[in-house]
Amino acid sequence: MTDRQGGGGARRVVDLGEAEGFVRQYHREVGRTDLLYPRLAEVRREIDKTGTYRHTAEELAFGARVAWRNSARCIGRLYWRSLQVRDRRHVTDAAEVAAECFAHLRTATNGGRIRPVLTVFGPDDAAGPPVLIWNEQLVRYAGHQKFDGGYTGDPRGYGIAELAVRLGWQPSGGPCDVLPLLIETRHEGLRMFEIPPEDVLEVPIVHPSLDWFAGLGLRWYAVPAISHMRLRIGGVSYSAAPFNGWYMGTEIGVRNLSDADRYDILPEVGRRLGLDTSSDRTLWRDQALVEVNRAVLHSFDSAEVTISDHHTESERFLRHLAREELAGRSCPADWSWIVPPMSGALTPVFHRYYDEDRPRPDFHLDEPARLRARGISPQPDPRLGTRVPARRCPASHG
């Protein structure tokens, strides 16, 4: 965002060069260069008059798909063209935003055959974002702090859960309480909406050969819909644009269920497996981790819910990379995210370097969004008081 004035006197909130670069890219890639110069002239006039411009529905869909194509931390970009884009830029009422988020989940769930979906709300303007979704994901489990200092549920969901309770939410206190959505609009402030249970598909986690695993009472939701990242297309920022692909098994089995700052189930699994947990040198964690991930893949497959394994997804990513190189495009990738968090050296993505450029359109996360996802307002609301931050959790893939 910039304070430069256009010729018409409007405060400019988009960079003209970035806008023109996107318009050129769009017309070049869709093969309609005959329409380029009239559209460039139209965009320049609109920016000069209003400080910004409005994407056509086709430009919006293209930009969202290319933003996924450019996502350096995502290994599952082979199917970027299949992203279904739901244009909801006209929706600014909090209850309607919540309803569209629920519809997003239903559309993406698709009876278990998960579809990549993005729902985009109104763009930022000179007054800022018209809509904000505080939650990190549309579906996430709450964390409830115990008297001994530990957590029931997911510690990553503690901050939002605490804030939601202060807004009137009444959780069960169990390990898998689905968090309500916290939606902020310019004219309504922060409001809370519980997600209808029928809109959240969950998979009980069981093991193909260990009967006791079901007794752990684990489950996980089917749709990983990121909801706090900003979509930027041609200089225009969309601060509310939840999007999803489908899960790779290790996102659940390695990170969500096994990280020490998440559900941390490895000690209990190791004990039940009868492993020597007295020292990490016995590799008990490694053995337990494999069984947890076997359980995740088996459970999703048994429930007929889309999930990928890290070996298959690694091969798909290299196919995507080869296609991008053949098309003469850069394929940015963050090695630390592309390489799976389990058995990385056994996958082909481990054994090479990647382009570290960050082309646009893109998705990105800013510090205010990180704070909101922890239940902390970047600009504290006197009605809510000052909240003590939750325990810091490492970045999670899922």
Secondary structure as the mmCIF struct_conf table of DSSP 4:
data_model
#
loop_
_struct_conf.conf_type_id
_struct_conf.id
_struct_conf.beg_label_comp_id
_struct_conf.beg_label_asym_id
_struct_conf.beg_label_seq_id
_struct_conf.end_label_comp_id
_struct_conf.end_label_asym_id
_struct_conf.end_label_seq_id
HELX_LH_PP_P HELX_LH_PP_P1 ARG A 4 ARG A 4
STRN STRN1 GLN A 5 GLN A 5
HELX_LH_PP_P HELX_LH_PP_P2 GLY A 6 GLY A 6
TURN_TY1_P TURN_TY1_P1 GLY A 7 GLY A 8
BEND BEND1 GLY A 9 GLY A 9
HELX_LH_PP_P HELX_LH_PP_P3 ALA A 10 ALA A 10
STRN STRN2 ARG A 11 ARG A 11
HELX_LH_PP_P HELX_LH_PP_P4 ARG A 12 ARG A 12
BEND BEND2 VAL A 14 VAL A 14
HELX_RH_AL_P HELX_RH_AL_P1 LEU A 16 VAL A 30
TURN_TY1_P TURN_TY1_P2 GLY A 31 GLY A 31
HELX_RH_3T_P HELX_RH_3T_P1 THR A 33 LEU A 35
HELX_RH_AL_P HELX_RH_AL_P2 LEU A 36 THR A 50
BEND BEND3 GLY A 51 THR A 52
HELX_RH_AL_P HELX_RH_AL_P3 ALA A 57 ARG A 69
TURN_TY1_P TURN_TY1_P3 ASN A 70 ASN A 70
TURN_TY1_P TURN_TY1_P4 ALA A 72 ARG A 73
BEND BEND4 ILE A 75 ILE A 75
HELX_RH_3T_P HELX_RH_3T_P2 ARG A 77 SER A 82
STRN STRN3 GLN A 84 ASP A 87
TURN_TY1_P TURN_TY1_P5 ARG A 89 HIS A 90
BEND BEND5 ASP A 93 ASP A 93
HELX_RH_AL_P HELX_RH_AL_P4 ALA A 94 THR A 109
HELX_RH_3T_P HELX_RH_3T_P3 ASN A 110 GLY A 112
BEND BEND6 ARG A 113 ARG A 113
STRN STRN4 VAL A 117 VAL A 120
HELX_LH_PP_P HELX_LH_PP_P5 GLY A 122 ASP A 124
STRN STRN5 ASP A 125 ASP A 125
TURN_TY1_P TURN_TY1_P6 ALA A 126 ALA A 127
STRN STRN6 GLY A 128 GLY A 128
BEND BEND7 PRO A 130 PRO A 130
STRN STRN7 VAL A 131 ILE A 133
BEND BEND8 ASN A 135 GLU A 136
STRN STRN8 GLN A 137 GLN A 137
BEND BEND9 LEU A 138 VAL A 139
STRN STRN9 TYR A 141 TYR A 141
STRN STRN10 GLY A 143 GLN A 145
TURN_TY1_P TURN_TY1_P7 PHE A 147 ASP A 148
BEND BEND10 GLY A 149 GLY A 149
STRN STRN11 TYR A 151 GLY A 153
HELX_RH_3T_P HELX_RH_3T_P4 PRO A 155 GLY A 157
HELX_RH_AL_P HELX_RH_AL_P5 TYR A 158 ARG A 166
TURN_TY1_P TURN_TY1_P8 LEU A 167 GLY A 168
BEND BEND11 GLY A 174 GLY A 174
TURN_TY1_P TURN_TY1_P9 PRO A 175 CYS A 176
HELX_LH_PP_P HELX_LH_PP_P6 ASP A 177 ASP A 177
STRN STRN12 VAL A 178 VAL A 178
HELX_LH_PP_P HELX_LH_PP_P7 LEU A 179 PRO A 180
STRN STRN13 LEU A 181 THR A 185
TURN_TY1_P TURN_TY1_P10 ARG A 186 GLU A 188
STRN STRN14 GLY A 189 PHE A 193
HELX_LH_PP_P HELX_LH_PP_P8 GLU A 194 PRO A 196
HELX_RH_3T_P HELX_RH_3T_P5 PRO A 197 ASP A 199
STRN STRN15 GLU A 202 PRO A 204
BEND BEND12 PRO A 208 SER A 209
HELX_RH_3T_P HELX_RH_3T_P6 ASP A 211 LEU A 216
STRN STRN16 ARG A 219 TYR A 221
BEND BEND13 ALA A 222 ALA A 222
STRN STRN17 ALA A 225 ILE A 226
BEND BEND14 HIS A 228 HIS A 228
HELX_LH_PP_P HELX_LH_PP_P9 MET A 229 MET A 229
STRN STRN18 ARG A 230 ILE A 233
TURN_TY1_P TURN_TY1_P11 GLY A 234 GLY A 235
STRN STRN19 VAL A 236 TYR A 238
BEND BEND15 SER A 239 SER A 239
STRN STRN20 PHE A 243 ASN A 244
STRN STRN21 TYR A 247 MET A 248
HELX_RH_AL_P HELX_RH_AL_P6 GLY A 249 THR A 250
HELX_RH_PI_P HELX_RH_PI_P1 GLU A 251 ASN A 256
TURN_TY1_P TURN_TY1_P12 LEU A 257 SER A 258
BEND BEND16 ASP A 259 ASP A 259
TURN_TY1_P TURN_TY1_P13 ALA A 260 TYR A 263
HELX_RH_AL_P HELX_RH_AL_P7 LEU A 266 LEU A 273
TURN_TY1_P TURN_TY1_P14 GLY A 274 GLY A 274
BEND BEND17 SER A 278 SER A 278
HELX_RH_3T_P HELX_RH_3T_P7 ASP A 280 THR A 282
TURN_TY1_P TURN_TY1_P15 LEU A 283 LEU A 283
HELX_RH_AL_P HELX_RH_AL_P8 TRP A 284 SER A 302
TURN_TY1_P TURN_TY1_P16 ALA A 303 GLU A 304
STRN STRN22 ILE A 307 SER A 308
HELX_RH_AL_P HELX_RH_AL_P9 HIS A 310 LEU A 326
TURN_TY1_P TURN_TY1_P17 ALA A 327 GLY A 328
STRN STRN23 PRO A 332 PRO A 332
HELX_RH_AL_P HELX_RH_AL_P10 TRP A 335 ILE A 338
BEND BEND18 VAL A 339 VAL A 339
BEND BEND19 PRO A 341 SER A 343
HELX_RH_3T_P HELX_RH_3T_P8 GLY A 344 LEU A 346
BEND BEND20 THR A 347 THR A 347
HELX_RH_3T_P HELX_RH_3T_P9 PRO A 348 HIS A 351
BEND BEND21 ARG A 352 ARG A 352
STRN STRN24 ASP A 355 ASP A 355
BEND BEND22 ARG A 360 PRO A 361
STRN STRN25 ASP A 362 HIS A 364
HELX_RH_AL_P HELX_RH_AL_P11 GLU A 367 ALA A 373
TURN_TY1_P TURN_TY1_P18 ARG A 374 GLY A 375
BEND BEND23 PRO A 378 GLN A 379
TURN_TY1_P TURN_TY1_P19 PRO A 382 LEU A 384
HELX_LH_PP_P HELX_LH_PP_P10 THR A 386 ARG A 392
#
